[in-house]
Amino acid sequence: MPSSIAAHAVDFDGDGRIDLHSSTADVIGSVASFLARAGWQRGLPTHFELDVPVDTGERAALLEPDILPLFSPQEFVEHGARLPDEAMALESSKLALVELQNGDAAPGYVAGTTNFYAITRYNWSSYYAMAVIGLGEAVRRQRPPAPPVTAEPAGTP
């Protein structure tokens, strides 16, 4: 959409123009700019696997705000959820209980962080967010490893 391009696109390759058709750098930079404005926090996972509350009332309380992350990890536990240790250590993100319907099978659940929510600022759908996350993970697996950083020997100009 032209209004989205005007609001979020950036000249990331520094050539003086925004080119979302031919400049991979401008495309990636524009997506990063959008996510940053939507609240993306570097280093924060997008979501965590969890054991949902068995009590349907407690589960409903966590589901009520939909994908809006309003609960601390401790509040998740107080409602009967079990989170992994890395989720319990969060200090800078609230969580949302995200329900993912699976046709006739039982739904799946994840604890979405503020980064999960940032992805949904482009498209409100939790399924969209999970698809973007899955694609990102697939791209990451295909990237060659970064070369090791080596220190310059002493006395090197």
BAFI-3210 file (N, C-alpha, C; in Angstrom, 3 decimals, decimal comma, padded with zeros to 6 digits):
// residues 157
n [1|2|3|4|5|6|7|8|9|10|11|12|13|14|15|16|17|18|19|20|21|22|23|24|25|26|27|28|29|30|31|32|33|34|35|36|37|38|39|40|41|42|43|44|45|46|47|48|49|50|51|52|53|54|55|56|57|58|59|60|61|62|63|64|65|66|67|68|69|70|71|72|73|74|75|76|77|78|79|80|81|82|83|84|85|86|87|88|89|90|91|92|93|94|95|96|97|98|99|100|101|102|103|104|105|106|107|108|109|110|111|112|113|114|115|116|117|118|119|120|121|122|123|124|125|126|127|128|129|130|131|132|133|134|135|136|137|138|139|140|141|142|143|144|145|146|147|148|149|150|151|152|153|154|155|156|157]
n.u [000,838|000,548|000,464|001,593|004,159|005,078|005,040|006,752|008,909|012,427|015,580|017,861|020,203|021,574|021,640|020,274|017,633|014,463|013,936|011,957|011,641|013,996|016,112|017,406|018,453|017,007|014,447|014,720|015,650|013,439|011,437|012,603|012,582|009,817|009,122|010,624|009,368|006,975|007,478|009,407|011,794|015,128|016,705|014,770|012,733|010,059|007,983|006,926|006,791|004,369|002,667|-000,695|-003,203|-005,107|-007,602|-010,472|-011,607|-009,482|-007,804|-009,415|-009,361|-006,733|-006,827|-008,564|-007,646|-006,869|-004,381|-002,960|-000,311|-000,489|000,065|002,288|005,018|004,778|002,071|000,948|001,655|000,263|-002,282|-002,253|-000,684|002,234|005,462|008,533|011,848|013,313|011,305|010,199|012,170|011,900|011,995|011,387|009,146|005,708|003,241|001,059|-001,560|-001,824|-004,054|-004,143|-006,033|-006,603|-008,127|-010,056|-008,560|-007,155|-006,671|-003,573|-001,218|000,637|002,841|002,831|005,166|006,018|007,330|006,078|003,610|004,402|004,886|002,293|001,267|001,319|-000,351|-003,125|-003,512|-002,789|-001,985|-000,747|001,438|002,747|003,424|005,219|007,207|007,994|008,977|011,100|012,738|013,369|014,836|016,977|018,186|019,228|021,185|024,652|027,151|028,414|031,626|034,387|035,383|038,453|041,206|043,366|046,861|049,221|050,724|049,995|049,282]
n.v [-001,177|002,219|004,094|002,646|002,211|004,850|005,421|003,543|002,593|002,547|003,934|001,831|000,979|003,248|004,676|006,923|006,682|005,058|001,774|-000,690|-002,680|-003,538|-003,414|-005,366|-004,714|-002,376|-003,472|-005,371|-003,628|-001,924|-003,625|-004,238|-001,662|-001,208|-003,243|-002,409|000,016|-001,046|-002,102|-004,123|-006,077|-006,524|-009,669|-010,876|-013,726|-014,766|-016,280|-018,808|-022,284|-023,969|-025,369|-025,319|-023,912|-026,336|-025,975|-024,706|-022,175|-020,637|-020,798|-019,493|-016,923|-016,154|-016,211|-014,194|-011,467|-011,925|-011,705|-009,722|-008,856|-008,993|-010,149|-010,975|-013,354|-014,568|-014,128|-015,785|-018,269|-018,116|-018,432|-021,062|-022,010|-023,560|-022,548|-022,443|-022,155|-019,999|-018,291|-017,595|-015,984|-013,582|-010,072|-007,871|-008,170|-008,713|-011,347|-013,164|-015,490|-017,523|-019,036|-021,649|-022,914|-026,197|-027,468|-030,383|-031,434|-031,072|-027,730|-025,856|-024,146|-021,195|-019,078|-015,898|-013,288|-009,753|-009,408|-011,262|-010,030|-007,641|-008,544|-009,074|-006,565|-005,909|-007,766|-008,920|-011,604|-014,523|-016,817|-015,878|-014,614|-016,882|-018,182|-016,332|-016,390|-019,096|-019,109|-017,303|-018,790|-020,944|-019,630|-018,731|-021,181|-021,888|-020,039|-019,424|-020,112|-017,404|-015,983|-016,719|-014,349|-012,845|-011,775|-009,061|-009,476|-008,334|-005,162|-004,892|-002,735]
n.w [000,000|-000,799|001,341|003,450|002,459|002,345|005,068|006,277|004,690|004,001|002,959|002,908|001,762|001,222|-001,187|-001,812|-002,582|-002,120|-002,869|-003,298|-005,085|-006,338|-004,544|-002,203|000,272|000,945|001,174|003,301|005,290|005,486|006,441|008,905|010,020|010,207|012,068|014,287|014,915|015,665|018,094|018,383|020,131|020,272|020,438|021,983|022,217|019,980|020,873|023,244|023,926|025,919|028,781|028,941|031,164|032,884|033,958|032,584|032,979|033,968|031,754|029,887|030,968|030,435|027,677|027,017|026,312|023,711|021,260|022,467|024,461|027,787|030,219|032,878|033,137|035,669|036,254|034,331|035,413|037,832|036,866|036,249|034,136|032,714|032,158|030,242|031,715|030,542|029,707|032,133|033,105|031,856|031,731|030,300|028,740|028,284|028,145|025,913|025,736|023,068|020,972|018,670|016,278|015,008|012,940|013,135|015,144|018,480|019,726|019,430|021,524|022,252|024,117|023,405|022,909|023,237|020,843|019,164|019,065|017,784|015,173|014,413|013,983|011,370|010,194|011,749|012,340|014,176|012,945|010,645|011,888|012,990|010,608|009,459|011,419|011,236|008,577|008,860|010,615|008,941|006,943|008,494|009,166|006,704|006,168|005,727|008,217|010,191|009,616|011,788|014,256|014,345|016,257|015,618|015,161|017,619|017,126|014,480|011,798]
ca.u [000,000|001,361|000,582|002,545|005,496|005,434|005,218|007,715|010,036|013,669|016,709|018,815|021,491|022,220|021,821|019,493|016,243|013,840|013,634|011,476|011,555|015,303|017,111|017,165|018,765|015,883|013,332|015,017|015,698|012,080|010,760|013,191|012,078|008,425|009,087|011,143|008,303|005,877|007,872|010,324|012,900|016,218|017,104|013,615|012,030|008,710|006,991|007,397|005,890|003,942|001,542|-001,791|-003,973|-006,101|-008,878|-010,927|-011,819|-008,162|-007,353|-010,228|-008,877|-005,513|-007,172|-009,488|-007,129|-006,451|-002,926|-002,373|000,467|-000,809|000,361|003,673|005,171|004,244|000,613|000,638|001,772|-000,849|-003,481|-002,119|000,176|003,643|006,327|009,944|012,641|013,692|010,136|010,045|013,217|011,615|011,753|010,999|008,028|004,507|002,876|-000,332|-001,843|-002,291|-004,662|-004,038|-006,966|-006,030|-009,211|-010,742|-007,639|-007,120|-005,885|-002,246|-001,081|001,960|002,870|003,408|005,823|005,786|007,806|004,986|002,626|004,938|004,645|000,863|000,873|001,133|-001,522|-003,575|-003,667|-001,731|-001,503|000,211|002,655|003,444|003,999|006,388|008,222|008,494|009,789|012,343|013,565|013,872|015,887|018,129|018,855|019,897|022,290|025,952|027,595|029,259|033,032|034,837|036,065|039,815|041,876|044,569|048,078|049,784|051,645|049,474|048,754]
ca.v [000,000|003,439|004,734|001,849|002,494|006,197|005,439|002,597|002,233|003,282|003,764|001,142|000,808|004,550|005,198|008,136|006,439|003,837|000,895|-001,966|-003,649|-004,044|-003,342|-006,276|-003,974|-001,504|-004,320|-005,875|-002,471|-001,415|-004,556|-004,011|-000,372|-001,425|-004,026|-001,571|000,950|-001,828|-002,518|-005,263|-006,016|-007,384|-010,750|-011,467|-014,705|-014,389|-017,054|-019,960|-023,411|-023,988|-026,218|-024,398|-024,281|-027,392|-025,355|-023,936|-020,789|-019,987|-020,693|-018,437|-015,628|-015,834|-016,034|-013,069|-010,325|-012,405|-011,707|-008,580|-009,359|-008,225|-010,903|-011,314|-014,795|-014,980|-014,171|-017,023|-019,361|-017,976|-018,940|-022,500|-022,372|-023,886|-021,934|-022,817|-021,253|-018,764|-017,403|-017,097|-014,992|-012,346|-008,861|-006,759|-008,502|-009,385|-012,497|-013,409|-016,880|-017,560|-020,320|-021,953|-023,986|-027,211|-028,243|-031,273|-031,785|-030,128|-026,533|-025,681|-022,887|-020,643|-017,832|-014,892|-012,142|-008,498|-009,559|-011,910|-008,970|-006,711|-009,135|-008,971|-005,190|-005,876|-008,603|-009,281|-013,049|-015,303|-017,788|-015,114|-014,457|-018,172|-018,449|-015,463|-016,928|-020,327|-018,745|-016,741|-019,879|-021,705|-018,814|-018,756|-022,488|-021,960|-019,076|-019,967|-019,554|-016,211|-016,313|-016,403|-013,075|-013,067|-010,571|-008,688|-009,661|-007,112|-004,457|-004,794|-001,365]
ca.w [000,000|-000,838|002,654|004,233|001,931|002,800|006,522|006,834|003,832|004,249|002,044|003,774|001,082|001,176|-002,544|-001,972|-002,960|-001,600|-003,996|-002,767|-006,179|-006,758|-003,486|-001,078|001,503|001,269|001,601|004,648|006,186|005,680|007,348|010,233|010,489|010,603|013,311|015,376|015,284|016,258|019,435|018,376|021,077|019,813|021,335|022,653|021,385|019,579|021,627|024,002|024,115|027,314|029,172|029,255|032,350|032,710|034,303|031,422|033,382|034,018|030,359|029,271|031,463|029,689|026,259|026,840|025,541|022,398|021,070|023,158|025,601|028,991|031,440|033,213|033,270|036,963|036,138|033,613|036,388|038,778|036,181|036,058|032,999|032,997|031,167|030,369|032,554|029,844|029,725|033,502|033,357|031,115|032,494|029,429|027,860|028,765|027,321|025,538|025,393|021,685|020,622|017,249|015,929|014,117|012,338|014,067|016,234|019,599|019,399|019,998|022,249|022,523|024,878|022,523|023,548|022,530|019,466|018,446|018,854|016,782|013,853|014,090|013,668|009,920|009,933|013,087|012,476|014,836|011,951|009,850|012,694|013,064|009,287|009,334|012,332|010,622|007,414|009,384|011,140|007,790|006,324|009,405|009,042|005,409|006,093|006,119|009,498|010,116|009,815|013,147|014,436|014,831|016,735|014,867|015,976|018,206|016,245|013,120|011,580]
c.u [000,886|001,521|001,551|003,968|005,952|005,762|006,414|008,946|011,239|014,688|017,837|020,171|022,205|022,420|020,961|018,056|015,757|013,410|013,250|011,319|012,905|016,357|016,729|017,414|017,609|014,678|013,550|015,038|014,314|011,279|011,284|012,690|010,642|008,359|009,588|010,072|007,132|006,254|008,811|011,466|013,967|016,566|015,954|012,978|010,633|007,656|007,685|006,344|005,498|002,911|000,448|-002,496|-004,989|-007,491|-009,311|-011,202|-010,519|-007,620|-008,116|-009,761|-007,614|-005,802|-007,955|-008,888|-006,641|-004,929|-002,232|-001,623|000,276|-000,345|001,860|003,794|004,597|002,719|000,163|000,631|000,609|-002,170|-003,366|-001,298|001,564|004,482|007,753|010,707|012,978|012,517|009,951|011,061|012,958|011,385|011,161|009,816|006,892|004,203|001,382|-000,484|-002,492|-002,800|-004,610|-004,918|-006,329|-007,111|-009,927|-009,865|-007,721|-006,297|-004,493|-002,185|000,387|001,777|003,591|003,983|005,439|006,333|006,779|003,944|003,101|004,711|003,184|000,407|000,719|-000,123|-001,918|-003,576|-002,483|-001,178|-000,488|001,528|003,434|004,074|005,263|007,525|008,832|009,372|011,129|013,281|014,148|014,996|017,141|018,897|019,643|021,084|023,593|026,385|028,497|030,708|033,466|035,562|037,438|040,415|043,097|045,784|048,600|050,762|051,161|048,898|047,284]
c.v [001,245|004,100|003,972|002,103|003,861|006,212|004,620|002,305|003,131|002,984|003,147|000,946|002,135|005,125|006,429|007,929|005,136|002,998|-000,479|-003,029|-004,294|-004,070|-004,244|-005,554|-003,065|-002,307|-004,786|-004,729|-001,911|-002,316|-004,356|-002,694|-000,504|-002,150|-003,205|-000,589|000,244|-002,387|-003,709|-005,024|-007,028|-008,423|-011,433|-012,503|-014,193|-015,092|-018,191|-021,054|-023,403|-025,086|-025,266|-024,830|-025,368|-026,835|-024,439|-022,475|-020,009|-019,786|-019,563|-017,050|-015,197|-015,570|-014,752|-011,899|-010,685|-012,328|-010,535|-009,066|-008,485|-008,882|-011,086|-012,833|-015,317|-015,061|-015,392|-018,199|-019,312|-018,459|-020,429|-022,934|-022,752|-023,388|-022,451|-021,756|-019,940|-017,791|-016,805|-016,000|-013,666|-011,185|-007,764|-007,079|-009,118|-010,515|-012,503|-014,897|-016,885|-018,960|-020,482|-023,159|-024,909|-028,083|-029,070|-031,680|-030,730|-028,900|-026,607|-024,320|-022,488|-019,422|-016,815|-013,729|-010,856|-008,560|-010,292|-010,848|-007,982|-007,241|-008,959|-007,537|-005,023|-006,649|-009,205|-010,786|-013,720|-016,358|-017,123|-014,994|-015,764|-018,534|-017,607|-015,989|-018,195|-020,056|-018,170|-017,805|-020,705|-020,938|-018,851|-020,069|-022,602|-021,005|-019,748|-019,363|-018,339|-016,619|-015,953|-015,060|-013,371|-011,738|-010,315|-008,933|-008,314|-006,481|-004,363|-003,407|-001,361]
c.w [000,000|000,532|003,558|003,769|002,435|004,289|006,991|005,986|004,114|003,154|002,854|003,100|000,845|-000,210|-002,828|-002,412|-002,336|-002,793|-003,464|-003,854|-006,468|-005,657|-002,307|000,246|001,909|001,759|003,037|005,653|006,482|006,601|008,770|010,830|010,978|011,945|014,501|015,852|015,950|017,631|019,505|019,354|020,646|020,882|022,061|021,737|021,014|020,418|022,365|023,947|025,591|027,522|029,633|030,533|032,008|032,977|033,157|031,753|033,425|032,599|029,655|029,716|030,718|028,210|026,000|026,064|024,138|022,295|021,756|024,396|026,840|030,283|031,644|033,238|034,593|036,936|035,338|034,583|037,386|038,180|035,844|034,858|033,499|031,836|031,323|031,174|031,851|029,752|031,114|033,821|032,640|032,062|031,621|028,518|028,641|027,788|027,014|025,280|024,014|021,385|019,109|016,946|014,895|013,500|013,384|015,243|017,342|019,212|020,021|020,667|022,312|023,409|024,006|023,306|022,812|021,111|018,604|018,090|017,790|015,370|013,456|013,837|012,163|009,529|011,274|013,349|013,170|013,889|011,019|010,618|012,766|011,718|009,075|010,203|011,743|009,417|007,866|009,920|009,999|007,088|007,191|009,281|007,744|005,279|006,454|007,446|009,271|010,324|011,231|013,170|015,012|015,233|015,845|015,748|016,471|017,220|014,812|012,913|011,273]
res [m|p|s|s|i|a|a|h|a|v|d|f|d|g|d|g|r|i|d|l|h|s|s|t|a|d|v|i|g|s|v|a|s|f|l|a|r|a|g|w|q|r|g|l|p|t|h|f|e|l|d|v|p|v|d|t|g|e|r|a|a|l|l|e|p|d|i|l|p|l|f|s|p|q|e|f|v|e|h|g|a|r|l|p|d|e|a|m|a|l|e|s|s|k|l|a|l|v|e|l|q|n|g|d|a|a|p|g|y|v|a|g|t|t|n|f|y|a|i|t|r|y|n|w|s|s|y|y|a|m|a|v|i|g|l|g|e|a|v|r|r|q|r|p|p|a|p|p|v|t|a|e|p|a|g|t|p]
***
